[in-house]
């Protein structure tokens, strides 16, 4: 990877981290436990004290919100 590609990659990683950080805790925590810690939904449910279906719903909602935010971000960047 050349220096320019590394800079672009670091910039996008920063954007993604900020978008994840902007999620409400109730959505962010299950998403991070799933994606980063690689826990299964039943493990996350036990940790958070909520039903497994709620965990799956929150992860799905978090992904939807991130997709919407990324779409807005890409639209802003393309329009620059």
N, C-alpha and C positions, 0 to 999 in steps of 0.2 A: 504494500500500500504506500503510495507516495504521500508527501506531506499535505498536499491539498485534500486528498481523499481522507486522510486521518483527521484533518480539521473539520471537514463536513460531517464525518461520522461522529466525532465528539460533540459537534453542535446538535445533531439529531438526538444523540443519547441524552444530552442535557434537556432538550425539549420534552422528550418522552418521560424522563424522570420528573420534570415539573408537572407534566400532565397527570401522571400517576399520583404525585403528592397532592394535587388539587382535588382528587376524589374524596368524597366523604369517607370517614373512617370505616363506617359500616360496609362500604364497598371495597375500599382499598385493602383492608386487612385480609379478607378472604382471597382476594386476587393475588396478593403477594405471597400468602401462605401456599397457594396453589402453584403459582408460576415460579417463585424463587425457591421456596422451601420444598417444593414438589410433594406436598402433602395431598392425600386423597380427601374427597369431600367429607367422608365420615370422620376422618381425623380432625379436619378443620371444625366440623360441627361439634365434636367433643371438646376441643380447645375453647371454642367461643360460646359453648352452651346454647346452641341454637339447632333446630332441626336440619338434617342433611339437605332437604329440599330448599331450605332458605339459603344455605351456603351456595348451592348450584345457581339459584336465582340471582344472588348478589354478585357472583362471579360473572354471570352472563350480563347483568346490568352494567357492571364495571367495564366490561369489554365493549359494550354498546356505546357507553359514554366516551371511552377513549377513542373509539372509531370516529364518533361525531367530532370530537375535539381535533383529531388528526386531520379530518377532512377540512375543517375550518382553517387549521394551520397551513395545510397544503394550498388551500385556496388563497390565503393571504400571501404566502411565499411566491406562488405562481403569478400573483398580481403585482408583485414588487417591480 
